C-alpha cells in the first residue's frame, strides 16, 4: 500500500508542470484582455509573428463553434482521463509530465469557457506577404500540444517494447 506522501511525491512532476502552465496561460490572457481590443494587435516579428486579441467560441481551428456546453463536458471528461492516467502511471515521470502539460492547458481553456463563454487567443504566426496565417492560439493550446506529443512518444515507446 502506498502512503499519501509517497503518492504526492510521485505526482510532483504533474504539479510542477501544470500549475506554472496554468498561471502563464491565465496571466497572459488577462494581459491581452486588459490591454488589446478584440481584433487588434501588433507585430512582434513583422511579417511572421503577431500578438492579436482574438476569441474562439469553439475548439481547435474553430471547430464546434458555439458548442460551449459540449466543450465543457468534453473538458470534464478529459480532466477525469488525466487524473485517472496520473494514478495509473504514477511511476512514470514522463507520463506525469505529459499529463501535467495536458492538465494545465485543459484547465486554462476551461476557465475561459466557463467565465467568458469563449477562449482568448493571441499568438498568431504566418506569412503576412502571402496572407497565410495559422489560426491564432494561446499558451493553454501550446501546453495541450506538448502533452499530447509526449503521450504519443510514450505510446510508441511502449508499443516498441512489446
CNS distance restraints for C-alpha pairs under 8 A (distance, minus, plus):
assign (resid   2 and name CA) (resid   6 and name CA) 6.25 0.50 0.50
assign (resid   2 and name CA) (resid   7 and name CA) 6.52 0.50 0.50
assign (resid   3 and name CA) (resid   7 and name CA) 6.21 0.50 0.50
assign (resid   4 and name CA) (resid   8 and name CA) 6.04 0.50 0.50
assign (resid   5 and name CA) (resid   9 and name CA) 6.14 0.50 0.50
assign (resid   6 and name CA) (resid  10 and name CA) 6.36 0.50 0.50
assign (resid   7 and name CA) (resid  11 and name CA) 6.31 0.50 0.50
assign (resid   7 and name CA) (resid  90 and name CA) 7.59 0.50 0.50
assign (resid   8 and name CA) (resid  12 and name CA) 6.30 0.50 0.50
assign (resid  10 and name CA) (resid  90 and name CA) 5.83 0.50 0.50
assign (resid  10 and name CA) (resid  91 and name CA) 6.53 0.50 0.50
assign (resid  10 and name CA) (resid  93 and name CA) 7.75 0.50 0.50
assign (resid  11 and name CA) (resid  15 and name CA) 6.54 0.50 0.50
assign (resid  11 and name CA) (resid  86 and name CA) 7.42 0.50 0.50
assign (resid  11 and name CA) (resid  90 and name CA) 6.60 0.50 0.50
assign (resid  11 and name CA) (resid  96 and name CA) 6.65 0.50 0.50
assign (resid  12 and name CA) (resid  16 and name CA) 5.92 0.50 0.50
assign (resid  13 and name CA) (resid  17 and name CA) 6.15 0.50 0.50
assign (resid  13 and name CA) (resid  93 and name CA) 6.58 0.50 0.50
assign (resid  13 and name CA) (resid  96 and name CA) 5.63 0.50 0.50
assign (resid  13 and name CA) (resid  97 and name CA) 5.44 0.50 0.50
assign (resid  13 and name CA) (resid 100 and name CA) 7.01 0.50 0.50
assign (resid  14 and name CA) (resid  18 and name CA) 5.91 0.50 0.50
assign (resid  14 and name CA) (resid  86 and name CA) 7.95 0.50 0.50
assign (resid  14 and name CA) (resid  96 and name CA) 4.84 0.50 0.50
assign (resid  14 and name CA) (resid  97 and name CA) 5.26 0.50 0.50
assign (resid  14 and name CA) (resid  98 and name CA) 7.70 0.50 0.50
assign (resid  14 and name CA) (resid  99 and name CA) 6.26 0.50 0.50
assign (resid  14 and name CA) (resid 100 and name CA) 4.04 0.50 0.50
assign (resid  14 and name CA) (resid 101 and name CA) 7.65 0.50 0.50
assign (resid  15 and name CA) (resid  19 and name CA) 5.87 0.50 0.50
assign (resid  15 and name CA) (resid 100 and name CA) 6.36 0.50 0.50
assign (resid  16 and name CA) (resid  20 and name CA) 6.92 0.50 0.50
assign (resid  16 and name CA) (resid 100 and name CA) 7.59 0.50 0.50
assign (resid  17 and name CA) (resid  21 and name CA) 6.24 0.50 0.50
assign (resid  17 and name CA) (resid  97 and name CA) 6.50 0.50 0.50
assign (resid  17 and name CA) (resid 100 and name CA) 5.13 0.50 0.50
assign (resid  17 and name CA) (resid 101 and name CA) 6.10 0.50 0.50
assign (resid  17 and name CA) (resid 104 and name CA) 7.38 0.50 0.50
assign (resid  18 and name CA) (resid  22 and name CA) 5.98 0.50 0.50
assign (resid  18 and name CA) (resid 100 and name CA) 4.42 0.50 0.50
assign (resid  18 and name CA) (resid 101 and name CA) 5.52 0.50 0.50
assign (resid  18 and name CA) (resid 102 and name CA) 7.55 0.50 0.50
assign (resid  18 and name CA) (resid 103 and name CA) 5.74 0.50 0.50
assign (resid  18 and name CA) (resid 104 and name CA) 4.09 0.50 0.50
assign (resid  18 and name CA) (resid 105 and name CA) 7.62 0.50 0.50
assign (resid  19 and name CA) (resid  23 and name CA) 6.08 0.50 0.50
assign (resid  19 and name CA) (resid 104 and name CA) 6.20 0.50 0.50
assign (resid  20 and name CA) (resid  24 and name CA) 5.94 0.50 0.50
assign (resid  20 and name CA) (resid 104 and name CA) 7.71 0.50 0.50
assign (resid  21 and name CA) (resid  25 and name CA) 6.09 0.50 0.50
assign (resid  21 and name CA) (resid 101 and name CA) 7.02 0.50 0.50
assign (resid  21 and name CA) (resid 104 and name CA) 5.28 0.50 0.50
assign (resid  21 and name CA) (resid 105 and name CA) 6.84 0.50 0.50
assign (resid  21 and name CA) (resid 139 and name CA) 7.47 0.50 0.50
assign (resid  21 and name CA) (resid 140 and name CA) 7.20 0.50 0.50
assign (resid  21 and name CA) (resid 143 and name CA) 6.84 0.50 0.50
assign (resid  22 and name CA) (resid  26 and name CA) 6.11 0.50 0.50
assign (resid  22 and name CA) (resid 104 and name CA) 4.58 0.50 0.50
assign (resid  22 and name CA) (resid 105 and name CA) 6.33 0.50 0.50
assign (resid  22 and name CA) (resid 107 and name CA) 6.92 0.50 0.50
assign (resid  22 and name CA) (resid 108 and name CA) 5.48 0.50 0.50
assign (resid  22 and name CA) (resid 140 and name CA) 7.14 0.50 0.50
assign (resid  23 and name CA) (resid  27 and name CA) 5.93 0.50 0.50
assign (resid  24 and name CA) (resid  28 and name CA) 5.90 0.50 0.50
assign (resid  24 and name CA) (resid 139 and name CA) 7.09 0.50 0.50
assign (resid  25 and name CA) (resid  29 and name CA) 6.14 0.50 0.50
assign (resid  25 and name CA) (resid 105 and name CA) 7.70 0.50 0.50
assign (resid  25 and name CA) (resid 108 and name CA) 6.10 0.50 0.50
assign (resid  25 and name CA) (resid 138 and name CA) 7.20 0.50 0.50
assign (resid  25 and name CA) (resid 139 and name CA) 5.01 0.50 0.50
assign (resid  25 and name CA) (resid 140 and name CA) 5.67 0.50 0.50
assign (resid  26 and name CA) (resid  30 and name CA) 6.15 0.50 0.50
assign (resid  26 and name CA) (resid 108 and name CA) 6.33 0.50 0.50
assign (resid  27 and name CA) (resid  31 and name CA) 6.19 0.50 0.50
assign (resid  28 and name CA) (resid  32 and name CA) 6.31 0.50 0.50
assign (resid  28 and name CA) (resid 139 and name CA) 7.82 0.50 0.50
assign (resid  29 and name CA) (resid  33 and name CA) 6.09 0.50 0.50
assign (resid  29 and name CA) (resid 120 and name CA) 6.24 0.50 0.50
assign (resid  29 and name CA) (resid 121 and name CA) 7.55 0.50 0.50
assign (resid  29 and name CA) (resid 122 and name CA) 7.81 0.50 0.50
assign (resid  29 and name CA) (resid 138 and name CA) 7.88 0.50 0.50
assign (resid  30 and name CA) (resid  34 and name CA) 6.05 0.50 0.50
assign (resid  31 and name CA) (resid  35 and name CA) 6.01 0.50 0.50
assign (resid  32 and name CA) (resid  36 and name CA) 5.45 0.50 0.50
assign (resid  32 and name CA) (resid  53 and name CA) 6.41 0.50 0.50
assign (resid  32 and name CA) (resid 122 and name CA) 7.31 0.50 0.50
assign (resid  33 and name CA) (resid  37 and name CA) 7.07 0.50 0.50
assign (resid  33 and name CA) (resid  38 and name CA) 7.89 0.50 0.50
assign (resid  33 and name CA) (resid  53 and name CA) 7.32 0.50 0.50
assign (resid  33 and name CA) (resid 120 and name CA) 7.87 0.50 0.50
assign (resid  36 and name CA) (resid  40 and name CA) 6.20 0.50 0.50
assign (resid  36 and name CA) (resid  41 and name CA) 6.50 0.50 0.50
assign (resid  36 and name CA) (resid  52 and name CA) 7.74 0.50 0.50
assign (resid  36 and name CA) (resid  53 and name CA) 6.22 0.50 0.50
assign (resid  37 and name CA) (resid  41 and name CA) 7.77 0.50 0.50
assign (resid  37 and name CA) (resid  53 and name CA) 6.51 0.50 0.50
assign (resid  38 and name CA) (resid  52 and name CA) 7.83 0.50 0.50
assign (resid  38 and name CA) (resid  53 and name CA) 4.94 0.50 0.50
assign (resid  38 and name CA) (resid  54 and name CA) 5.71 0.50 0.50
assign (resid  38 and name CA) (resid  55 and name CA) 7.55 0.50 0.50
assign (resid  39 and name CA) (resid  52 and name CA) 6.46 0.50 0.50
assign (resid  39 and name CA) (resid  53 and name CA) 5.38 0.50 0.50
assign (resid  39 and name CA) (resid  54 and name CA) 5.64 0.50 0.50
assign (resid  40 and name CA) (resid  52 and name CA) 5.64 0.50 0.50
assign (resid  40 and name CA) (resid  53 and name CA) 5.84 0.50 0.50
assign (resid  41 and name CA) (resid  50 and name CA) 6.89 0.50 0.50
assign (resid  41 and name CA) (resid  51 and name CA) 5.27 0.50 0.50
assign (resid  41 and name CA) (resid  52 and name CA) 3.96 0.50 0.50
assign (resid  41 and name CA) (resid  53 and name CA) 6.12 0.50 0.50
assign (resid  42 and name CA) (resid  50 and name CA) 5.65 0.50 0.50
assign (resid  42 and name CA) (resid  51 and name CA) 5.49 0.50 0.50
assign (resid  42 and name CA) (resid  52 and name CA) 6.50 0.50 0.50
assign (resid  43 and name CA) (resid  47 and name CA) 7.48 0.50 0.50
assign (resid  43 and name CA) (resid  48 and name CA) 7.98 0.50 0.50
assign (resid  43 and name CA) (resid  49 and name CA) 6.17 0.50 0.50
assign (resid  43 and name CA) (resid  50 and name CA) 4.31 0.50 0.50
assign (resid  43 and name CA) (resid  51 and name CA) 6.37 0.50 0.50
assign (resid  44 and name CA) (resid  49 and name CA) 5.58 0.50 0.50
assign (resid  44 and name CA) (resid  50 and name CA) 5.22 0.50 0.50
assign (resid  44 and name CA) (resid  51 and name CA) 6.80 0.50 0.50
assign (resid  45 and name CA) (resid  49 and name CA) 4.91 0.50 0.50
assign (resid  45 and name CA) (resid  50 and name CA) 6.73 0.50 0.50
assign (resid  46 and name CA) (resid  50 and name CA) 7.40 0.50 0.50
assign (resid  47 and name CA) (resid 126 and name CA) 7.26 0.50 0.50
assign (resid  47 and name CA) (resid 127 and name CA) 5.74 0.50 0.50
assign (resid  47 and name CA) (resid 128 and name CA) 4.69 0.50 0.50
assign (resid  47 and name CA) (resid 129 and name CA) 6.69 0.50 0.50
assign (resid  48 and name CA) (resid 125 and name CA) 5.58 0.50 0.50
assign (resid  48 and name CA) (resid 126 and name CA) 5.07 0.50 0.50
assign (resid  48 and name CA) (resid 127 and name CA) 5.31 0.50 0.50
assign (resid  48 and name CA) (resid 128 and name CA) 6.37 0.50 0.50
assign (resid  49 and name CA) (resid 123 and name CA) 7.58 0.50 0.50
assign (resid  49 and name CA) (resid 124 and name CA) 5.75 0.50 0.50
assign (resid  49 and name CA) (resid 125 and name CA) 4.59 0.50 0.50
assign (resid  49 and name CA) (resid 126 and name CA) 6.55 0.50 0.50
assign (resid  50 and name CA) (resid 123 and name CA) 6.41 0.50 0.50
assign (resid  50 and name CA) (resid 124 and name CA) 5.09 0.50 0.50
assign (resid  50 and name CA) (resid 125 and name CA) 6.43 0.50 0.50
assign (resid  51 and name CA) (resid 122 and name CA) 5.35 0.50 0.50
assign (resid  51 and name CA) (resid 123 and name CA) 5.28 0.50 0.50
assign (resid  51 and name CA) (resid 124 and name CA) 6.10 0.50 0.50
assign (resid  52 and name CA) (resid 121 and name CA) 7.62 0.50 0.50
assign (resid  52 and name CA) (resid 122 and name CA) 4.68 0.50 0.50
assign (resid  52 and name CA) (resid 123 and name CA) 6.44 0.50 0.50
assign (resid  52 and name CA) (resid 124 and name CA) 6.58 0.50 0.50
assign (resid  52 and name CA) (resid 136 and name CA) 7.72 0.50 0.50
assign (resid  53 and name CA) (resid 120 and name CA) 7.14 0.50 0.50
assign (resid  53 and name CA) (resid 121 and name CA) 6.18 0.50 0.50
assign (resid  53 and name CA) (resid 122 and name CA) 4.84 0.50 0.50
assign (resid  54 and name CA) (resid 120 and name CA) 6.06 0.50 0.50
assign (resid  54 and name CA) (resid 121 and name CA) 5.09 0.50 0.50
assign (resid  54 and name CA) (resid 122 and name CA) 5.92 0.50 0.50
assign (resid  54 and name CA) (resid 136 and name CA) 7.08 0.50 0.50
assign (resid  55 and name CA) (resid 118 and name CA) 6.27 0.50 0.50
assign (resid  55 and name CA) (resid 119 and name CA) 5.53 0.50 0.50
assign (resid  55 and name CA) (resid 120 and name CA) 4.75 0.50 0.50
assign (resid  55 and name CA) (resid 121 and name CA) 5.67 0.50 0.50
assign (resid  56 and name CA) (resid  62 and name CA) 6.21 0.50 0.50
assign (resid  56 and name CA) (resid  65 and name CA) 7.57 0.50 0.50
assign (resid  56 and name CA) (resid 118 and name CA) 5.46 0.50 0.50
assign (resid  56 and name CA) (resid 119 and name CA) 5.04 0.50 0.50
assign (resid  56 and name CA) (resid 120 and name CA) 6.52 0.50 0.50
assign (resid  56 and name CA) (resid 121 and name CA) 6.94 0.50 0.50
assign (resid  57 and name CA) (resid  62 and name CA) 7.01 0.50 0.50
assign (resid  57 and name CA) (resid  65 and name CA) 5.22 0.50 0.50
assign (resid  57 and name CA) (resid  66 and name CA) 5.22 0.50 0.50
assign (resid  57 and name CA) (resid  67 and name CA) 7.53 0.50 0.50
assign (resid  57 and name CA) (resid  68 and name CA) 7.10 0.50 0.50
assign (resid  57 and name CA) (resid 113 and name CA) 7.98 0.50 0.50
assign (resid  57 and name CA) (resid 117 and name CA) 6.81 0.50 0.50
assign (resid  57 and name CA) (resid 118 and name CA) 4.26 0.50 0.50
assign (resid  57 and name CA) (resid 119 and name CA) 6.24 0.50 0.50
assign (resid  58 and name CA) (resid  62 and name CA) 4.76 0.50 0.50
assign (resid  58 and name CA) (resid  63 and name CA) 5.46 0.50 0.50
assign (resid  58 and name CA) (resid  64 and name CA) 4.96 0.50 0.50
assign (resid  58 and name CA) (resid  65 and name CA) 3.75 0.50 0.50
assign (resid  58 and name CA) (resid  66 and name CA) 5.72 0.50 0.50
assign (resid  58 and name CA) (resid  67 and name CA) 6.47 0.50 0.50
assign (resid  58 and name CA) (resid  68 and name CA) 7.11 0.50 0.50
assign (resid  58 and name CA) (resid  71 and name CA) 7.65 0.50 0.50
assign (resid  58 and name CA) (resid 118 and name CA) 7.05 0.50 0.50
assign (resid  58 and name CA) (resid 119 and name CA) 7.77 0.50 0.50
assign (resid  59 and name CA) (resid  63 and name CA) 5.25 0.50 0.50
assign (resid  59 and name CA) (resid  64 and name CA) 6.05 0.50 0.50
assign (resid  59 and name CA) (resid  65 and name CA) 6.88 0.50 0.50
assign (resid  59 and name CA) (resid  71 and name CA) 7.39 0.50 0.50
assign (resid  61 and name CA) (resid 135 and name CA) 6.15 0.50 0.50
assign (resid  64 and name CA) (resid  71 and name CA) 7.96 0.50 0.50
assign (resid  67 and name CA) (resid  71 and name CA) 6.17 0.50 0.50
assign (resid  68 and name CA) (resid  72 and name CA) 6.10 0.50 0.50
assign (resid  68 and name CA) (resid 113 and name CA) 6.81 0.50 0.50
assign (resid  68 and name CA) (resid 117 and name CA) 6.69 0.50 0.50
assign (resid  68 and name CA) (resid 118 and name CA) 7.56 0.50 0.50
assign (resid  69 and name CA) (resid  73 and name CA) 6.25 0.50 0.50
assign (resid  70 and name CA) (resid  74 and name CA) 6.18 0.50 0.50
assign (resid  71 and name CA) (resid  75 and name CA) 6.12 0.50 0.50
assign (resid  72 and name CA) (resid  76 and name CA) 6.26 0.50 0.50
assign (resid  72 and name CA) (resid 110 and name CA) 6.74 0.50 0.50
assign (resid  72 and name CA) (resid 113 and name CA) 7.09 0.50 0.50
assign (resid  72 and name CA) (resid 114 and name CA) 7.61 0.50 0.50
assign (resid  73 and name CA) (resid  77 and name CA) 6.25 0.50 0.50
assign (resid  74 and name CA) (resid  78 and name CA) 6.12 0.50 0.50
assign (resid  75 and name CA) (resid  79 and name CA) 6.10 0.50 0.50
assign (resid  75 and name CA) (resid 106 and name CA) 6.64 0.50 0.50
assign (resid  75 and name CA) (resid 110 and name CA) 6.75 0.50 0.50
assign (resid  76 and name CA) (resid  80 and name CA) 6.29 0.50 0.50
assign (resid  77 and name CA) (resid  81 and name CA) 6.21 0.50 0.50
assign (resid  78 and name CA) (resid  82 and name CA) 6.10 0.50 0.50
assign (resid  78 and name CA) (resid 106 and name CA) 7.74 0.50 0.50
assign (resid  79 and name CA) (resid  83 and name CA) 6.22 0.50 0.50
assign (resid  79 and name CA) (resid 103 and name CA) 6.84 0.50 0.50
assign (resid  79 and name CA) (resid 106 and name CA) 7.38 0.50 0.50
assign (resid  80 and name CA) (resid  84 and name CA) 6.03 0.50 0.50
assign (resid  81 and name CA) (resid  85 and name CA) 6.01 0.50 0.50
assign (resid  82 and name CA) (resid  86 and name CA) 5.96 0.50 0.50
assign (resid  82 and name CA) (resid  99 and name CA) 6.02 0.50 0.50
assign (resid  82 and name CA) (resid 102 and name CA) 7.46 0.50 0.50
assign (resid  82 and name CA) (resid 103 and name CA) 6.75 0.50 0.50
assign (resid  83 and name CA) (resid  87 and name CA) 6.37 0.50 0.50
assign (resid  84 and name CA) (resid  88 and name CA) 6.20 0.50 0.50
assign (resid  85 and name CA) (resid  89 and name CA) 5.78 0.50 0.50
assign (resid  85 and name CA) (resid  90 and name CA) 7.92 0.50 0.50
assign (resid  85 and name CA) (resid  99 and name CA) 7.83 0.50 0.50
assign (resid  86 and name CA) (resid  90 and name CA) 5.54 0.50 0.50
assign (resid  86 and name CA) (resid  95 and name CA) 7.36 0.50 0.50
assign (resid  86 and name CA) (resid  96 and name CA) 6.13 0.50 0.50
assign (resid  86 and name CA) (resid  99 and name CA) 6.76 0.50 0.50
assign (resid  89 and name CA) (resid  95 and name CA) 6.44 0.50 0.50
assign (resid  89 and name CA) (resid  96 and name CA) 7.23 0.50 0.50
assign (resid  90 and name CA) (resid  95 and name CA) 7.85 0.50 0.50
assign (resid  90 and name CA) (resid  96 and name CA) 6.81 0.50 0.50
assign (resid  92 and name CA) (resid  96 and name CA) 6.23 0.50 0.50
assign (resid  93 and name CA) (resid  97 and name CA) 6.08 0.50 0.50
assign (resid  94 and name CA) (resid  98 and name CA) 6.19 0.50 0.50
assign (resid  94 and name CA) (resid 150 and name CA) 7.63 0.50 0.50
assign (resid  94 and name CA) (resid 154 and name CA) 7.62 0.50 0.50
assign (resid  95 and name CA) (resid  99 and name CA) 5.92 0.50 0.50
assign (resid  95 and name CA) (resid 150 and name CA) 7.63 0.50 0.50
assign (resid  95 and name CA) (resid 151 and name CA) 6.98 0.50 0.50
assign (resid  95 and name CA) (resid 154 and name CA) 7.38 0.50 0.50
assign (resid  96 and name CA) (resid 100 and name CA) 5.97 0.50 0.50
assign (resid  97 and name CA) (resid 101 and name CA) 6.40 0.50 0.50
assign (resid  97 and name CA) (resid 147 and name CA) 7.51 0.50 0.50
assign (resid  98 and name CA) (resid 102 and name CA) 6.40 0.50 0.50
assign (resid  98 and name CA) (resid 146 and name CA) 7.27 0.50 0.50
assign (resid  98 and name CA) (resid 147 and name CA) 4.25 0.50 0.50
assign (resid  98 and name CA) (resid 148 and name CA) 7.02 0.50 0.50
assign (resid  98 and name CA) (resid 150 and name CA) 5.41 0.50 0.50
assign (resid  98 and name CA) (resid 151 and name CA) 6.16 0.50 0.50
assign (resid  99 and name CA) (resid 103 and name CA) 5.88 0.50 0.50
assign (resid  99 and name CA) (resid 147 and name CA) 6.12 0.50 0.50
assign (resid 100 and name CA) (resid 104 and name CA) 6.10 0.50 0.50
assign (resid 100 and name CA) (resid 147 and name CA) 7.29 0.50 0.50
assign (resid 101 and name CA) (resid 105 and name CA) 6.19 0.50 0.50
assign (resid 101 and name CA) (resid 143 and name CA) 4.98 0.50 0.50
assign (resid 101 and name CA) (resid 144 and name CA) 5.85 0.50 0.50
assign (resid 101 and name CA) (resid 146 and name CA) 6.54 0.50 0.50
assign (resid 101 and name CA) (resid 147 and name CA) 4.79 0.50 0.50
assign (resid 102 and name CA) (resid 106 and name CA) 5.89 0.50 0.50
assign (resid 102 and name CA) (resid 143 and name CA) 6.24 0.50 0.50
assign (resid 102 and name CA) (resid 144 and name CA) 4.62 0.50 0.50
assign (resid 102 and name CA) (resid 145 and name CA) 7.78 0.50 0.50
assign (resid 102 and name CA) (resid 146 and name CA) 7.75 0.50 0.50
assign (resid 102 and name CA) (resid 147 and name CA) 5.01 0.50 0.50
assign (resid 102 and name CA) (resid 148 and name CA) 7.04 0.50 0.50
assign (resid 103 and name CA) (resid 107 and name CA) 6.08 0.50 0.50
assign (resid 103 and name CA) (resid 144 and name CA) 7.73 0.50 0.50
assign (resid 104 and name CA) (resid 108 and name CA) 6.13 0.50 0.50
assign (resid 104 and name CA) (resid 140 and name CA) 6.84 0.50 0.50
assign (resid 104 and name CA) (resid 143 and name CA) 6.85 0.50 0.50
assign (resid 104 and name CA) (resid 144 and name CA) 7.73 0.50 0.50
assign (resid 105 and name CA) (resid 109 and name CA) 6.41 0.50 0.50
assign (resid 105 and name CA) (resid 139 and name CA) 7.30 0.50 0.50
assign (resid 105 and name CA) (resid 140 and name CA) 3.82 0.50 0.50
assign (resid 105 and name CA) (resid 141 and name CA) 6.10 0.50 0.50
assign (resid 105 and name CA) (resid 142 and name CA) 7.50 0.50 0.50
assign (resid 105 and name CA) (resid 143 and name CA) 5.08 0.50 0.50
assign (resid 105 and name CA) (resid 144 and name CA) 5.13 0.50 0.50
assign (resid 106 and name CA) (resid 110 and name CA) 5.96 0.50 0.50
assign (resid 106 and name CA) (resid 140 and name CA) 6.77 0.50 0.50
assign (resid 106 and name CA) (resid 144 and name CA) 6.83 0.50 0.50
assign (resid 107 and name CA) (resid 111 and name CA) 6.04 0.50 0.50
assign (resid 108 and name CA) (resid 112 and name CA) 6.81 0.50 0.50
assign (resid 108 and name CA) (resid 140 and name CA) 5.61 0.50 0.50
assign (resid 109 and name CA) (resid 113 and name CA) 6.29 0.50 0.50
assign (resid 109 and name CA) (resid 119 and name CA) 6.04 0.50 0.50
assign (resid 109 and name CA) (resid 140 and name CA) 6.27 0.50 0.50
assign (resid 109 and name CA) (resid 141 and name CA) 7.95 0.50 0.50
assign (resid 110 and name CA) (resid 114 and name CA) 6.14 0.50 0.50
assign (resid 111 and name CA) (resid 115 and name CA) 6.08 0.50 0.50
assign (resid 111 and name CA) (resid 116 and name CA) 7.94 0.50 0.50
assign (resid 112 and name CA) (resid 116 and name CA) 5.17 0.50 0.50
assign (resid 112 and name CA) (resid 117 and name CA) 6.50 0.50 0.50
assign (resid 112 and name CA) (resid 118 and name CA) 5.90 0.50 0.50
assign (resid 112 and name CA) (resid 119 and name CA) 5.12 0.50 0.50
assign (resid 112 and name CA) (resid 120 and name CA) 7.00 0.50 0.50
assign (resid 113 and name CA) (resid 117 and name CA) 4.40 0.50 0.50
assign (resid 113 and name CA) (resid 118 and name CA) 4.80 0.50 0.50
assign (resid 113 and name CA) (resid 119 and name CA) 5.93 0.50 0.50
assign (resid 114 and name CA) (resid 118 and name CA) 7.97 0.50 0.50
assign (resid 120 and name CA) (resid 137 and name CA) 7.99 0.50 0.50
assign (resid 120 and name CA) (resid 138 and name CA) 7.20 0.50 0.50
assign (resid 121 and name CA) (resid 136 and name CA) 5.67 0.50 0.50
assign (resid 121 and name CA) (resid 137 and name CA) 4.61 0.50 0.50
assign (resid 121 and name CA) (resid 138 and name CA) 4.88 0.50 0.50
assign (resid 122 and name CA) (resid 136 and name CA) 5.83 0.50 0.50
assign (resid 122 and name CA) (resid 137 and name CA) 5.79 0.50 0.50
assign (resid 122 and name CA) (resid 138 and name CA) 5.78 0.50 0.50
assign (resid 123 and name CA) (resid 136 and name CA) 5.28 0.50 0.50
assign (resid 123 and name CA) (resid 137 and name CA) 5.16 0.50 0.50
assign (resid 123 and name CA) (resid 138 and name CA) 5.75 0.50 0.50
assign (resid 124 and name CA) (resid 133 and name CA) 6.99 0.50 0.50
assign (resid 124 and name CA) (resid 134 and name CA) 6.54 0.50 0.50
assign (resid 124 and name CA) (resid 135 and name CA) 6.72 0.50 0.50
assign (resid 124 and name CA) (resid 136 and name CA) 4.64 0.50 0.50
assign (resid 124 and name CA) (resid 137 and name CA) 6.76 0.50 0.50
assign (resid 125 and name CA) (resid 133 and name CA) 5.76 0.50 0.50
assign (resid 125 and name CA) (resid 134 and name CA) 5.61 0.50 0.50
assign (resid 125 and name CA) (resid 135 and name CA) 7.84 0.50 0.50
assign (resid 125 and name CA) (resid 136 and name CA) 7.41 0.50 0.50
assign (resid 126 and name CA) (resid 131 and name CA) 7.53 0.50 0.50
assign (resid 126 and name CA) (resid 132 and name CA) 5.40 0.50 0.50
assign (resid 126 and name CA) (resid 133 and name CA) 3.94 0.50 0.50
assign (resid 126 and name CA) (resid 134 and name CA) 5.72 0.50 0.50
assign (resid 127 and name CA) (resid 131 and name CA) 6.06 0.50 0.50
assign (resid 127 and name CA) (resid 132 and name CA) 5.20 0.50 0.50
assign (resid 127 and name CA) (resid 133 and name CA) 6.25 0.50 0.50
assign (resid 128 and name CA) (resid 132 and name CA) 6.20 0.50 0.50
assign (resid 128 and name CA) (resid 133 and name CA) 7.23 0.50 0.50
assign (resid 137 and name CA) (resid 141 and name CA) 6.26 0.50 0.50
assign (resid 137 and name CA) (resid 142 and name CA) 7.83 0.50 0.50
assign (resid 138 and name CA) (resid 142 and name CA) 6.57 0.50 0.50
assign (resid 139 and name CA) (resid 143 and name CA) 6.18 0.50 0.50
assign (resid 140 and name CA) (resid 144 and name CA) 6.19 0.50 0.50
assign (resid 141 and name CA) (resid 145 and name CA) 6.19 0.50 0.50
assign (resid 142 and name CA) (resid 146 and name CA) 6.21 0.50 0.50
assign (resid 143 and name CA) (resid 147 and name CA) 6.22 0.50 0.50
assign (resid 144 and name CA) (resid 148 and name CA) 6.01 0.50 0.50
assign (resid 145 and name CA) (resid 149 and name CA) 6.00 0.50 0.50
assign (resid 146 and name CA) (resid 150 and name CA) 6.17 0.50 0.50
assign (resid 147 and name CA) (resid 151 and name CA) 6.21 0.50 0.50
assign (resid 148 and name CA) (resid 152 and name CA) 6.27 0.50 0.50
assign (resid 149 and name CA) (resid 153 and name CA) 6.29 0.50 0.50
assign (resid 150 and name CA) (resid 154 and name CA) 6.15 0.50 0.50
assign (resid 151 and name CA) (resid 155 and name CA) 6.15 0.50 0.50
assign (resid 152 and name CA) (resid 156 and name CA) 6.24 0.50 0.50
assign (resid 153 and name CA) (resid 157 and name CA) 6.07 0.50 0.50
assign (resid 154 and name CA) (resid 158 and name CA) 6.11 0.50 0.50
assign (resid 155 and name CA) (resid 159 and name CA) 5.91 0.50 0.50
assign (resid 156 and name CA) (resid 160 and name CA) 6.02 0.50 0.50
assign (resid 157 and name CA) (resid 161 and name CA) 6.52 0.50 0.50
assign (resid 158 and name CA) (resid 162 and name CA) 6.94 0.50 0.50
